[in-house]
Amino acid sequence: MSSVLVIDDDLSRRELLSSAFSFLDQPCEFCGFVDWFQSNADIDVAQINLVLLGQSQLPISLEKLVKDLQDKFATIAVVTLDEWSEVKELPDSLAQCVVGQLSVPFKYQQLLDCLHRAQLFRLRVDDTSLSQMAIFSGLVGISQPMLNVRRSMSQVAGRDVNVLITGESGTGKEVVARSLHEHSVRKDGPFVPINCGAIPADLLESELFGHEKGAFTGAVSSRPGRFELAQGGTLFLDEIGDMPLPMQVKLLRVLQERKFERIGGTKTLDADIRVIAATHKNLDEMIETGEFREDLYYRLNVFPIDMPPLRERVGDLPLLLDELSRRLPEQGLDAVRFQNSAIASLQLHPWPGNVRELSNLIERLAILYPNGVVGVSELPSKFQNVPEPNPELYEVAGDTDAIEATFSSHSIGLDQLPDDGIDLKKHLETIEQRLLEQALAVNDNVVARAAETLNIRRTTLVEKMRKYGMQRK
């Protein structure tokens, strides 16, 4: 809990403040001006949120004193005890730290108001601090919605409490969950994710709690569940809104008692984990319709974080394009660059699939234009929301029929044998792989739709992707 530092030579006023802060259950520290300058290194500056500044008989400059405080406490707020005439003479960089004045005698509401002003000042400074941008670096964006998310994360990351992340599909809820784990007291423990909507209801209990050998048909050996695998770390329950009601009851029991048993087992195991859940559904509406338990909701929703959709932070799109393009080589793809006109066009797209849709688009463009530059005309038609600024670059000059004839006469068809021969198997595999990549790209990496485009079975496409080392999305 943040502390208040009182620097004052008036012992009677210090005693009065001590009683008031004790009543408010607010930690505080006291020292005189001589003590402050001689031994302030002993004070834990990270815990100080507000400084109450009395007056001294010593010839001390307020500007020097506030500058000294600002150097030691980067986001400190100062409230003067009684009036300091020098406040009006402070430069703006120091005057902004002085958020109020408290005169004795005072009311408790005035003291609460000082604490509130200090809190708001610290949040405002934190939001504009460049050092805050480095926190949770996995999150890309400096828009106000993302600053709000970062601020919420910084408040809860070090607290061992359950978190519920809400937001549309593709907004990066798992990125937030992983980042919270990496900045938590459990960072040295495992991060274990499970998608509650991707596992059949009859298998979900076994996936969560594990089972003993012979517990049910097919249980040929004992197997630990995600709760065991996450011991000492974080369990991420993605799409918690898709969890069946019977499983919600069992999950609630574990969260309440912090204990569980494997299916078919008799040994009680401790659940030493932190739970982070996420959903794109409206759980409040699901509670009203009886699809989600209200008591489980309050167990999970200790600290909520709402992820904004991409359409509400399109100002972050250039940064997202840079970051996603930078990651392309890790996937075996060449980077792409974007013209300003293409970025402006993308900012007008509604982005129903959010950042996931943007990521798929960039991968598609990297396949079509490896190491190239993307303008408006290179974007798929549904992303072309502004006119092409340089249409003349895409016009073909001269006799089109003559050009086509010349091209045909000089190009080698797929069914023509080069003079120096060819590795037929490798040649056909190259053609096949390129067609697979194109089919996946135009279908946003949805395997089933790509298989329909190629007129082959989905399982056949999966086998061919495995053959060429192509990753499923």
C-alpha positions as a Markdown table, in Angstrom:
| # | Residue | x | y | z |
|---|---|---|---|---|
| 1 | Met | 0.0 | 0.0 | 0.0 |
| 2 | Ser | 1.3 | 3.5 | -0.9 |
| 3 | Ser | 2.5 | 5.6 | 1.9 |
| 4 | Val | 2.3 | 9.3 | 2.7 |
| 5 | Leu | 5.5 | 11.2 | 3.7 |
| 6 | Val | 5.1 | 14.2 | 6.0 |
| 7 | Ile | 8.1 | 16.6 | 6.2 |
| 8 | Asp | 7.3 | 19.1 | 8.9 |
| 9 | Asp | 9.0 | 20.7 | 11.9 |
| 10 | Asp | 5.7 | 21.3 | 13.7 |
| 11 | Leu | 5.4 | 18.4 | 16.1 |
| 12 | Ser | 1.8 | 19.2 | 17.2 |
| 13 | Arg | 0.7 | 19.2 | 13.6 |
| 14 | Arg | 2.5 | 16.0 | 12.9 |
| 15 | Glu | 0.7 | 14.4 | 15.9 |
| 16 | Leu | -2.6 | 15.6 | 14.5 |
| 17 | Leu | -1.9 | 14.2 | 11.1 |
| 18 | Ser | -0.7 | 10.9 | 12.6 |
| 19 | Ser | -4.1 | 10.4 | 14.3 |
| 20 | Ala | -6.0 | 11.3 | 11.1 |
| 21 | Phe | -4.0 | 8.9 | 8.9 |
| 22 | Ser | -4.4 | 6.2 | 11.5 |
| 23 | Phe | -8.2 | 6.7 | 11.4 |
| 24 | Leu | -8.1 | 6.4 | 7.6 |
| 25 | Asp | -5.8 | 3.3 | 7.9 |
| 26 | Gln | -3.3 | 5.1 | 5.6 |
| 27 | Pro | 0.4 | 4.3 | 6.2 |
| 28 | Cys | 2.5 | 7.4 | 6.7 |
| 29 | Glu | 6.1 | 8.4 | 7.6 |
| 30 | Phe | 7.2 | 11.6 | 9.4 |
| 31 | Cys | 10.4 | 13.5 | 9.5 |
| 32 | Gly | 11.7 | 17.0 | 10.1 |
| 33 | Phe | 13.5 | 19.0 | 7.4 |
| 34 | Val | 17.0 | 18.4 | 8.9 |
| 35 | Asp | 16.2 | 14.6 | 9.1 |
| 36 | Trp | 15.0 | 14.7 | 5.5 |
| 37 | Phe | 18.2 | 16.1 | 4.1 |
| 38 | Gln | 20.4 | 14.0 | 6.3 |
| 39 | Ser | 18.7 | 10.6 | 6.1 |
| 40 | Asn | 16.1 | 10.5 | 3.4 |
| 41 | Ala | 18.0 | 7.6 | 1.7 |
| 42 | Asp | 16.4 | 5.3 | 4.3 |
| 43 | Ile | 12.9 | 6.0 | 3.0 |
| 44 | Asp | 11.4 | 3.5 | 0.5 |
| 45 | Val | 10.7 | 5.9 | -2.3 |
| 46 | Ala | 8.8 | 3.4 | -4.4 |
| 47 | Gln | 6.1 | 3.3 | -1.8 |
| 48 | Ile | 5.6 | 7.1 | -1.4 |
| 49 | Asn | 2.6 | 8.4 | -3.2 |
| 50 | Leu | 2.1 | 11.8 | -1.6 |
| 51 | Val | 4.3 | 14.3 | 0.3 |
| 52 | Leu | 2.8 | 16.7 | 2.8 |
| 53 | Leu | 5.1 | 19.6 | 3.0 |
| 54 | Gly | 5.2 | 21.8 | 6.2 |
| 55 | Gln | 7.3 | 24.9 | 6.7 |
| 56 | Ser | 10.6 | 25.2 | 8.4 |
| 57 | Gln | 12.5 | 27.8 | 10.3 |
| 58 | Leu | 15.5 | 27.0 | 8.1 |
| 59 | Pro | 16.1 | 29.2 | 5.0 |
| 60 | Ile | 15.0 | 26.6 | 2.6 |
| 61 | Ser | 13.9 | 27.4 | -1.0 |
| 62 | Leu | 10.6 | 25.7 | -2.0 |
| 63 | Glu | 11.9 | 25.4 | -5.6 |
| 64 | Lys | 15.0 | 23.5 | -4.4 |
| 65 | Leu | 12.9 | 21.4 | -2.1 |
| 66 | Val | 10.3 | 20.4 | -4.7 |
| 67 | Lys | 13.1 | 19.7 | -7.2 |
| 68 | Asp | 14.8 | 17.4 | -4.7 |
| 69 | Leu | 11.5 | 15.6 | -4.1 |
| 70 | Gln | 10.9 | 15.3 | -7.9 |
| 71 | Asp | 14.3 | 13.8 | -8.4 |
| 72 | Lys | 13.8 | 11.1 | -5.8 |
| 73 | Phe | 10.1 | 10.4 | -6.6 |
| 74 | Ala | 9.4 | 10.4 | -10.3 |
| 75 | Thr | 5.6 | 10.6 | -10.0 |
| 76 | Ile | 5.3 | 12.3 | -6.6 |
| 77 | Ala | 2.5 | 14.7 | -5.7 |
| 78 | Val | 3.0 | 17.5 | -3.2 |
| 79 | Val | 0.4 | 19.1 | -0.9 |
| 80 | Thr | 1.5 | 22.1 | 1.2 |
| 81 | Leu | 0.6 | 22.4 | 4.8 |
| 82 | Asp | -0.8 | 26.0 | 5.1 |
| 83 | Glu | 0.1 | 28.5 | 2.4 |
| 84 | Trp | 3.5 | 28.7 | 0.7 |
| 85 | Ser | 3.7 | 32.1 | -1.1 |
| 86 | Glu | 6.5 | 30.7 | -3.3 |
| 87 | Val | 4.2 | 28.2 | -5.1 |
| 88 | Lys | 3.1 | 30.9 | -7.6 |
| 89 | Glu | 6.8 | 31.5 | -8.5 |
| 90 | Leu | 7.6 | 27.8 | -9.3 |
| 91 | Pro | 8.4 | 26.9 | -12.9 |
| 92 | Asp | 5.7 | 24.9 | -14.6 |
| 93 | Ser | 7.7 | 21.6 | -14.5 |
| 94 | Leu | 7.7 | 21.8 | -10.7 |
| 95 | Ala | 4.3 | 23.6 | -10.1 |
| 96 | Gln | 2.4 | 20.7 | -11.7 |
| 97 | Cys | 3.6 | 18.5 | -8.7 |
| 98 | Val | 1.9 | 20.7 | -6.2 |
| 99 | Val | -1.7 | 19.4 | -6.3 |
| 100 | Gly | -3.2 | 21.1 | -3.3 |
| 101 | Gln | -3.0 | 22.8 | 0.1 |
| 102 | Leu | -4.2 | 21.6 | 3.5 |
| 103 | Ser | -4.7 | 23.9 | 6.4 |
| 104 | Val | -5.0 | 23.0 | 10.1 |
| 105 | Pro | -7.6 | 22.5 | 11.4 |
| 106 | Phe | -8.9 | 20.3 | 8.6 |
| 107 | Lys | -11.8 | 17.9 | 7.9 |
| 108 | Tyr | -11.3 | 14.3 | 7.0 |
| 109 | Gln | -12.9 | 14.9 | 3.6 |
| 110 | Gln | -10.2 | 17.4 | 2.9 |
| 111 | Leu | -7.6 | 14.8 | 3.7 |
| 112 | Leu | -9.3 | 12.3 | 1.4 |
| 113 | Asp | -9.4 | 14.9 | -1.3 |
| 114 | Cys | -5.6 | 15.3 | -1.1 |
| 115 | Leu | -5.1 | 11.6 | -1.4 |
| 116 | His | -7.4 | 11.5 | -4.4 |
| 117 | Arg | -5.6 | 14.3 | -6.1 |
| 118 | Ala | -2.3 | 12.6 | -5.6 |
| 119 | Gln | -3.7 | 9.3 | -7.0 |
| 120 | Leu | -5.0 | 11.1 | -10.2 |
| 121 | Phe | -1.8 | 12.9 | -10.6 |
| 122 | Arg | 0.3 | 9.7 | -10.4 |
| 123 | Leu | -2.0 | 8.0 | -13.0 |
| 124 | Arg | -1.7 | 11.0 | -15.3 |
| 125 | Val | 2.1 | 11.0 | -15.1 |
| 126 | Asp | 2.3 | 7.2 | -15.5 |
| 127 | Asp | 0.3 | 7.4 | -18.7 |
| 128 | Thr | 2.7 | 9.9 | -20.2 |
| 129 | Ser | 5.9 | 8.4 | -19.0 |
| 130 | Leu | 8.0 | 6.9 | -21.7 |
| 131 | Ser | 9.3 | 4.3 | -19.3 |
| 132 | Gln | 5.7 | 2.9 | -19.1 |
| 133 | Met | 5.8 | 2.2 | -22.8 |
| 134 | Ala | 8.4 | -0.5 | -22.2 |
| 135 | Ile | 6.2 | -2.3 | -19.8 |
| 136 | Phe | 4.3 | -5.2 | -21.4 |
| 137 | Ser | 6.2 | -4.8 | -24.6 |
| 138 | Gly | 4.3 | -7.6 | -26.2 |
| 139 | Leu | 1.3 | -5.2 | -26.5 |
| 140 | Val | 1.6 | -2.9 | -29.5 |
| 141 | Gly | 0.0 | 0.5 | -29.4 |
| 142 | Ile | 0.0 | 3.9 | -27.8 |
| 143 | Ser | -3.6 | 4.9 | -28.2 |
| 144 | Gln | -5.6 | 5.8 | -25.2 |
| 145 | Pro | -7.5 | 2.5 | -25.1 |
| 146 | Met | -4.2 | 0.6 | -25.0 |
| 147 | Leu | -2.8 | 3.0 | -22.4 |
| 148 | Asn | -5.8 | 2.1 | -20.3 |
| 149 | Val | -5.1 | -1.6 | -20.8 |
| 150 | Arg | -1.5 | -1.2 | -19.8 |
| 151 | Arg | -2.4 | 0.8 | -16.7 |
| 152 | Ser | -4.8 | -1.9 | -15.6 |
| 153 | Met | -2.2 | -4.6 | -16.2 |
| 154 | Ser | 0.4 | -2.7 | -14.2 |
| 155 | Gln | -2.0 | -2.5 | -11.3 |
| 156 | Val | -2.8 | -6.2 | -11.2 |
| 157 | Ala | 0.3 | -8.0 | -12.6 |
| 158 | Gly | 1.9 | -8.2 | -9.2 |
| 159 | Arg | -1.3 | -9.2 | -7.4 |
| 160 | Asp | -2.0 | -12.9 | -7.1 |
| 161 | Val | -5.7 | -12.5 | -7.9 |
| 162 | Asn | -8.0 | -13.9 | -10.7 |
| 163 | Val | -8.3 | -11.8 | -13.8 |
| 164 | Leu | -11.1 | -11.8 | -16.4 |
| 165 | Ile | -10.1 | -10.5 | -19.9 |
| 166 | Thr | -13.0 | -9.6 | -22.2 |
| 167 | Gly | -13.1 | -8.4 | -25.8 |
| 168 | Glu | -13.9 | -9.5 | -29.3 |
| 169 | Ser | -12.2 | -12.4 | -30.9 |
| 170 | Gly | -8.7 | -11.6 | -32.2 |
| 171 | Thr | -8.0 | -8.6 | -29.9 |
| 172 | Gly | -5.1 | -10.3 | -28.2 |
| 173 | Lys | -6.5 | -11.6 | -25.0 |
| 174 | Glu | -4.0 | -14.4 | -24.7 |
| 175 | Val | -1.1 | -11.9 | -25.3 |
| 176 | Val | -2.4 | -10.0 | -22.3 |
| 177 | Ala | -2.7 | -13.2 | -20.2 |
| 178 | Arg | 0.9 | -14.2 | -21.0 |
| 179 | Ser | 2.2 | -10.8 | -20.3 |
| 180 | Leu | 0.5 | -10.7 | -16.9 |
| 181 | His | 2.1 | -14.0 | -16.1 |
| 182 | Glu | 5.5 | -12.9 | -17.1 |
| 183 | His | 5.3 | -9.9 | -14.8 |
| 184 | Ser | 3.8 | -11.7 | -11.9 |
| 185 | Val | 5.2 | -13.4 | -8.8 |
| 186 | Arg | 4.6 | -16.7 | -10.6 |
| 187 | Lys | 6.7 | -15.8 | -13.6 |
| 188 | Asp | 9.1 | -18.7 | -12.9 |
| 189 | Gly | 6.2 | -21.1 | -12.9 |
| 190 | Pro | 4.4 | -22.5 | -16.0 |
| 191 | Phe | 1.9 | -20.7 | -18.1 |
| 192 | Val | -0.7 | -23.3 | -19.2 |
| 193 | Pro | -3.5 | -22.3 | -21.6 |
| 194 | Ile | -6.6 | -24.3 | -22.5 |
| 195 | Asn | -9.4 | -23.3 | -24.9 |
| 196 | Cys | -12.6 | -24.3 | -23.1 |
| 197 | Gly | -14.6 | -24.0 | -26.4 |
| 198 | Ala | -12.3 | -26.2 | -28.5 |
| 199 | Ile | -12.5 | -29.4 | -26.3 |
| 200 | Pro | -15.6 | -31.6 | -26.3 |
| 201 | Ala | -17.7 | -31.3 | -23.1 |
| 202 | Asp | -17.1 | -35.0 | -22.2 |
| 203 | Leu | -13.3 | -34.6 | -22.4 |
| 204 | Leu | -13.0 | -31.2 | -20.7 |
| 205 | Glu | -13.1 | -32.5 | -17.2 |
| 206 | Ser | -10.2 | -34.9 | -17.9 |
| 207 | Glu | -8.3 | -32.1 | -19.6 |
| 208 | Leu | -8.6 | -29.8 | -16.6 |
| 209 | Phe | -8.3 | -32.2 | -13.7 |
| 210 | Gly | -6.6 | -35.3 | -15.2 |
| 211 | His | -7.6 | -38.9 | -14.7 |
| 212 | Glu | -6.3 | -42.2 | -13.3 |
| 213 | Lys | -5.8 | -45.4 | -15.3 |
| 214 | Gly | -9.1 | -47.1 | -15.9 |
| 215 | Ala | -11.2 | -44.2 | -14.8 |
| 216 | Phe | -13.2 | -44.5 | -18.1 |
| 217 | Thr | -13.1 | -46.3 | -21.4 |
| 218 | Gly | -9.9 | -45.4 | -23.1 |
| 219 | Ala | -8.0 | -44.3 | -20.0 |
| 220 | Val | -5.1 | -46.7 | -20.5 |
| 221 | Ser | -2.8 | -44.8 | -18.3 |
| 222 | Ser | -2.9 | -42.0 | -15.7 |
| 223 | Arg | -2.6 | -38.5 | -17.0 |
| 224 | Pro | -2.2 | -35.1 | -15.2 |
| 225 | Gly | -4.7 | -32.3 | -16.1 |
| 226 | Arg | -4.0 | -28.6 | -16.7 |
| 227 | Phe | -4.5 | -27.8 | -13.1 |
| 228 | Glu | -1.6 | -30.0 | -12.2 |
| 229 | Leu | 0.6 | -28.8 | -15.1 |
| 230 | Ala | 0.0 | -25.2 | -14.0 |
| 231 | Gln | 1.1 | -25.8 | -10.3 |
| 232 | Gly | 3.0 | -22.7 | -9.1 |
| 233 | Gly | 2.1 | -20.8 | -12.2 |
| 234 | Thr | -0.9 | -19.5 | -14.2 |
| 235 | Leu | -3.8 | -21.4 | -15.8 |
| 236 | Phe | -5.3 | -19.5 | -18.7 |
| 237 | Leu | -8.9 | -20.5 | -19.3 |
| 238 | Asp | -9.6 | -19.1 | -22.8 |
| 239 | Glu | -13.2 | -18.8 | -24.0 |
| 240 | Ile | -14.6 | -19.5 | -20.5 |
| 241 | Gly | -18.1 | -18.5 | -21.8 |
| 242 | Asp | -18.1 | -21.8 | -23.8 |
| 243 | Met | -17.7 | -24.0 | -20.7 |
| 244 | Pro | -20.7 | -26.3 | -20.1 |
| 245 | Leu | -22.8 | -25.6 | -16.9 |
| 246 | Pro | -21.8 | -28.9 | -15.2 |
| 247 | Met | -18.1 | -28.0 | -15.6 |
| 248 | Gln | -18.8 | -24.5 | -14.3 |
| 249 | Val | -20.0 | -26.1 | -11.0 |
| 250 | Lys | -16.8 | -28.2 | -10.7 |
| 251 | Leu | -14.5 | -25.3 | -11.6 |
| 252 | Leu | -16.3 | -23.1 | -9.0 |
| 253 | Arg | -15.6 | -25.7 | -6.3 |
| 254 | Val | -11.9 | -25.8 | -7.2 |
| 255 | Leu | -11.7 | -22.0 | -7.1 |
| 256 | Gln | -13.4 | -21.9 | -3.7 |
| 257 | Glu | -11.5 | -24.8 | -2.0 |
| 258 | Arg | -8.3 | -24.6 | -4.0 |
| 259 | Lys | -8.3 | -28.4 | -4.1 |
| 260 | Phe | -9.3 | -31.0 | -6.7 |
| 261 | Glu | -9.0 | -34.7 | -7.5 |
| 262 | Arg | -8.3 | -36.5 | -10.7 |
| 263 | Ile | -11.2 | -38.4 | -12.4 |
| 264 | Gly | -11.2 | -41.8 | -10.8 |
| 265 | Gly | -8.7 | -40.8 | -8.1 |
| 266 | Thr | -9.0 | -40.5 | -4.4 |
| 267 | Lys | -6.0 | -38.3 | -3.6 |
| 268 | Thr | -6.8 | -34.6 | -3.0 |
| 269 | Leu | -4.4 | -32.2 | -4.8 |
| 270 | Asp | -3.7 | -28.6 | -4.0 |
| 271 | Ala | -4.5 | -26.0 | -6.7 |
| 272 | Asp | -1.6 | -23.6 | -6.2 |
| 273 | Ile | -2.3 | -21.6 | -9.3 |
| 274 | Arg | -3.5 | -18.2 | -10.5 |
| 275 | Val | -6.5 | -18.3 | -12.9 |
| 276 | Ile | -6.8 | -15.9 | -15.8 |
| 277 | Ala | -9.9 | -16.3 | -17.9 |
| 278 | Ala | -11.0 | -14.8 | -21.2 |
| 279 | Thr | -14.1 | -14.6 | -23.3 |
| 280 | His | -15.5 | -12.8 | -26.3 |
| 281 | Lys | -19.1 | -13.4 | -25.0 |
| 282 | Asn | -21.2 | -11.1 | -22.9 |
| 283 | Leu | -21.3 | -13.0 | -19.6 |
| 284 | Asp | -23.8 | -10.6 | -18.0 |
| 285 | Glu | -26.3 | -11.6 | -20.7 |
| 286 | Met | -25.4 | -15.3 | -20.3 |
| 287 | Ile | -26.1 | -15.0 | -16.5 |
| 288 | Glu | -29.5 | -13.6 | -17.2 |
| 289 | Thr | -30.4 | -16.5 | -19.6 |
| 290 | Gly | -29.0 | -19.1 | -17.2 |
| 291 | Glu | -26.1 | -20.1 | -19.5 |
| 292 | Phe | -23.4 | -18.9 | -17.0 |
| 293 | Arg | -23.2 | -19.2 | -13.3 |
| 294 | Glu | -23.3 | -15.8 | -11.5 |
| 295 | Asp | -21.2 | -17.2 | -8.5 |
| 296 | Leu | -18.5 | -18.4 | -10.9 |
| 297 | Tyr | -18.5 | -15.0 | -12.7 |
| 298 | Tyr | -17.7 | -13.2 | -9.5 |
| 299 | Arg | -15.0 | -15.7 | -8.6 |
| 300 | Leu | -13.3 | -15.1 | -12.0 |
| 301 | Asn | -14.0 | -11.3 | -12.4 |
| 302 | Val | -11.9 | -10.2 | -9.4 |
| 303 | Phe | -10.1 | -7.8 | -11.7 |
| 304 | Pro | -11.6 | -7.2 | -15.2 |
| 305 | Ile | -9.6 | -6.0 | -18.3 |
| 306 | Asp | -11.4 | -5.1 | -21.5 |
| 307 | Met | -9.5 | -5.4 | -24.7 |
| 308 | Pro | -10.6 | -2.7 | -27.3 |
| 309 | Pro | -11.4 | -3.8 | -30.8 |
| 310 | Leu | -9.0 | -2.7 | -33.5 |
| 311 | Arg | -11.5 | -0.4 | -35.1 |
| 312 | Glu | -11.5 | 1.7 | -31.9 |
| 313 | Arg | -7.7 | 2.2 | -32.0 |
| 314 | Val | -6.8 | 2.5 | -35.7 |
| 315 | Gly | -4.2 | 5.0 | -34.8 |
| 316 | Asp | -2.1 | 2.0 | -33.6 |
| 317 | Leu | -2.3 | 0.4 | -37.0 |
| 318 | Pro | 1.0 | 1.7 | -38.4 |
| 319 | Leu | 2.8 | 0.3 | -35.3 |
| 320 | Leu | 1.0 | -3.0 | -35.6 |
| 321 | Leu | 2.0 | -3.2 | -39.3 |
| 322 | Asp | 5.6 | -2.6 | -38.4 |
| 323 | Glu | 5.6 | -5.2 | -35.6 |
| 324 | Leu | 3.7 | -7.9 | -37.5 |
| 325 | Ser | 5.9 | -7.4 | -40.6 |
| 326 | Arg | 9.0 | -7.6 | -38.4 |
| 327 | Arg | 7.9 | -11.0 | -37.2 |
| 328 | Leu | 7.4 | -12.4 | -40.7 |
| 329 | Pro | 11.0 | -13.8 | -41.1 |
| 330 | Glu | 10.4 | -15.9 | -38.0 |
| 331 | Gln | 7.7 | -17.6 | -40.0 |
| 332 | Gly | 9.9 | -18.1 | -43.0 |
| 333 | Leu | 8.4 | -15.2 | -44.9 |
| 334 | Asp | 9.9 | -12.0 | -46.3 |
| 335 | Ala | 8.9 | -8.7 | -44.8 |
| 336 | Val | 6.6 | -6.3 | -46.6 |
| 337 | Arg | 6.4 | -2.5 | -46.5 |
| 338 | Phe | 3.3 | -0.3 | -46.8 |
| 339 | Gln | 2.7 | 3.0 | -48.7 |
| 340 | Asn | 1.0 | 5.7 | -46.7 |
| 341 | Ser | -2.0 | 5.4 | -48.9 |
| 342 | Ala | -2.3 | 1.7 | -48.1 |
| 343 | Ile | -2.1 | 2.4 | -44.4 |
| 344 | Ala | -4.8 | 5.1 | -44.8 |
| 345 | Ser | -7.0 | 2.6 | -46.7 |
| 346 | Leu | -6.5 | -0.1 | -44.0 |
| 347 | Gln | -7.5 | 2.4 | -41.3 |
| 348 | Leu | -10.9 | 2.7 | -42.9 |
| 349 | His | -11.5 | -1.1 | -42.7 |
| 350 | Pro | -13.9 | -2.2 | -39.9 |
| 351 | Trp | -11.7 | -5.1 | -38.8 |
| 352 | Pro | -14.3 | -7.6 | -37.6 |
| 353 | Gly | -11.5 | -10.1 | -37.0 |
| 354 | Asn | -9.3 | -7.5 | -35.2 |
| 355 | Val | -5.6 | -8.0 | -34.9 |
| 356 | Arg | -5.9 | -11.6 | -36.0 |
| 357 | Glu | -7.4 | -10.5 | -39.2 |
| 358 | Leu | -4.6 | -8.0 | -39.7 |
| 359 | Ser | -2.0 | -10.6 | -39.1 |
| 360 | Asn | -3.5 | -13.0 | -41.6 |
| 361 | Leu | -3.6 | -10.2 | -44.2 |
| 362 | Ile | 0.0 | -9.4 | -43.7 |
| 363 | Glu | 1.0 | -13.0 | -44.1 |
| 364 | Arg | -1.0 | -13.2 | -47.3 |
| 365 | Leu | 0.6 | -10.1 | -48.7 |
| 366 | Ala | 4.1 | -11.4 | -47.8 |
| 367 | Ile | 3.4 | -14.5 | -49.9 |
| 368 | Leu | 2.1 | -12.4 | -52.8 |
| 369 | Tyr | 4.7 | -9.7 | -52.7 |
| 370 | Pro | 7.8 | -11.0 | -50.9 |
| 371 | Asn | 10.1 | -8.3 | -49.7 |
| 372 | Gly | 7.9 | -5.8 | -51.6 |
| 373 | Val | 6.0 | -2.6 | -51.2 |
| 374 | Val | 2.2 | -2.7 | -50.8 |
| 375 | Gly | 0.1 | 0.2 | -52.1 |
| 376 | Val | -3.7 | 0.5 | -52.4 |
| 377 | Ser | -3.8 | -1.6 | -55.6 |
| 378 | Glu | -1.9 | -4.4 | -54.0 |
| 379 | Leu | -4.4 | -4.8 | -51.2 |
| 380 | Pro | -7.3 | -7.3 | -51.6 |
| 381 | Ser | -10.4 | -5.5 | -52.9 |
| 382 | Lys | -12.3 | -5.5 | -49.6 |
| 383 | Phe | -9.4 | -3.5 | -48.1 |
| 384 | Gln | -9.3 | -0.9 | -50.8 |
| 385 | Asn | -11.2 | 2.0 | -49.1 |
| 386 | Val | -9.4 | 4.9 | -50.8 |
| 387 | Pro | -8.7 | 5.6 | -54.5 |
| 388 | Glu | -5.4 | 4.5 | -55.9 |
| 389 | Pro | -3.3 | 7.7 | -55.8 |
| 390 | Asn | -1.1 | 6.6 | -58.8 |
| 391 | Pro | -3.3 | 4.7 | -61.2 |
| 392 | Glu | -1.0 | 5.5 | -64.1 |
| 393 | Leu | 1.6 | 3.1 | -62.6 |
| 394 | Tyr | -0.8 | 0.2 | -63.2 |
| 395 | Glu | -1.6 | 1.1 | -66.8 |
| 396 | Val | -0.2 | -1.1 | -69.6 |
| 397 | Ala | 1.2 | 1.1 | -72.4 |
| 398 | Gly | 1.1 | 0.1 | -76.1 |
| 399 | Asp | -0.7 | -2.6 | -78.0 |
| 400 | Thr | -2.0 | -5.1 | -75.4 |
| 401 | Asp | -2.5 | -7.9 | -78.0 |
| 402 | Ala | 1.1 | -7.4 | -79.2 |
| 403 | Ile | 2.5 | -7.5 | -75.7 |
| 404 | Glu | 0.6 | -10.6 | -74.9 |
| 405 | Ala | 1.8 | -12.3 | -78.1 |
| 406 | Thr | 5.4 | -11.3 | -77.4 |
| 407 | Phe | 5.1 | -12.6 | -73.9 |
| 408 | Ser | 3.6 | -15.9 | -75.1 |
| 409 | Ser | 6.3 | -16.4 | -77.7 |
| 410 | His | 9.1 | -16.0 | -75.2 |
| 411 | Ser | 7.8 | -17.7 | -72.1 |
| 412 | Ile | 8.2 | -21.3 | -71.2 |
| 413 | Gly | 4.9 | -23.0 | -70.3 |
| 414 | Leu | 4.5 | -25.4 | -67.4 |
| 415 | Asp | 4.3 | -28.3 | -69.9 |
| 416 | Gln | 7.4 | -27.3 | -71.8 |
| 417 | Leu | 10.8 | -29.0 | -71.2 |
| 418 | Pro | 13.8 | -26.6 | -70.8 |
| 419 | Asp | 16.8 | -27.3 | -73.0 |
| 420 | Asp | 18.9 | -28.3 | -70.0 |
| 421 | Gly | 16.3 | -30.6 | -68.6 |
| 422 | Ile | 14.4 | -30.5 | -65.3 |
| 423 | Asp | 14.0 | -32.2 | -61.9 |
| 424 | Leu | 10.4 | -33.2 | -62.6 |
| 425 | Lys | 9.5 | -34.2 | -59.0 |
| 426 | Lys | 10.9 | -31.1 | -57.5 |
| 427 | His | 9.3 | -28.9 | -60.2 |
| 428 | Leu | 5.9 | -30.4 | -59.6 |
| 429 | Glu | 6.3 | -30.1 | -55.8 |
| 430 | Thr | 7.2 | -26.4 | -56.2 |
| 431 | Ile | 4.1 | -25.7 | -58.3 |
| 432 | Glu | 1.9 | -27.6 | -55.8 |
| 433 | Gln | 3.3 | -25.8 | -52.8 |
| 434 | Arg | 2.8 | -22.4 | -54.4 |
| 435 | Leu | -0.8 | -23.3 | -55.2 |
| 436 | Leu | -1.4 | -24.4 | -51.7 |
| 437 | Glu | 0.1 | -21.2 | -50.3 |
| 438 | Gln | -2.1 | -19.1 | -52.6 |
| 439 | Ala | -5.2 | -21.0 | -51.7 |
| 440 | Leu | -4.6 | -20.6 | -48.0 |
| 441 | Ala | -3.8 | -16.9 | -48.5 |
| 442 | Val | -7.0 | -16.0 | -50.4 |
| 443 | Asn | -9.0 | -17.9 | -47.8 |
| 444 | Asp | -7.4 | -16.2 | -44.7 |
| 445 | Asn | -5.6 | -19.5 | -43.8 |
| 446 | Val | -8.9 | -21.4 | -43.2 |
| 447 | Val | -7.9 | -24.9 | -44.2 |
| 448 | Ala | -11.5 | -26.1 | -45.0 |
| 449 | Arg | -12.2 | -23.2 | -47.4 |
| 450 | Ala | -8.7 | -23.6 | -49.0 |
| 451 | Ala | -9.5 | -27.3 | -49.6 |
| 452 | Glu | -12.7 | -26.3 | -51.3 |
| 453 | Thr | -10.9 | -23.9 | -53.6 |
| 454 | Leu | -8.4 | -26.6 | -54.6 |
| 455 | Asn | -11.3 | -29.2 | -54.9 |
| 456 | Ile | -9.6 | -31.6 | -52.6 |
| 457 | Arg | -10.5 | -33.1 | -49.3 |
| 458 | Arg | -9.5 | -31.2 | -46.1 |
| 459 | Thr | -7.5 | -34.1 | -44.8 |
| 460 | Thr | -5.6 | -34.3 | -48.1 |
| 461 | Leu | -4.7 | -30.6 | -47.8 |
| 462 | Val | -3.6 | -31.1 | -44.2 |
| 463 | Glu | -1.3 | -34.0 | -45.2 |
| 464 | Lys | 0.2 | -31.9 | -48.0 |
| 465 | Met | 0.8 | -29.0 | -45.6 |
| 466 | Arg | 2.6 | -31.3 | -43.3 |
| 467 | Lys | 4.7 | -32.6 | -46.2 |
| 468 | Tyr | 5.9 | -29.1 | -47.1 |
| 469 | Gly | 6.2 | -27.9 | -43.4 |
| 470 | Met | 3.4 | -25.4 | -43.7 |
| 471 | Gln | 2.0 | -24.3 | -40.4 |
| 472 | Arg | -1.7 | -24.4 | -39.7 |
| 473 | Lys | -3.3 | -21.2 | -38.4 |
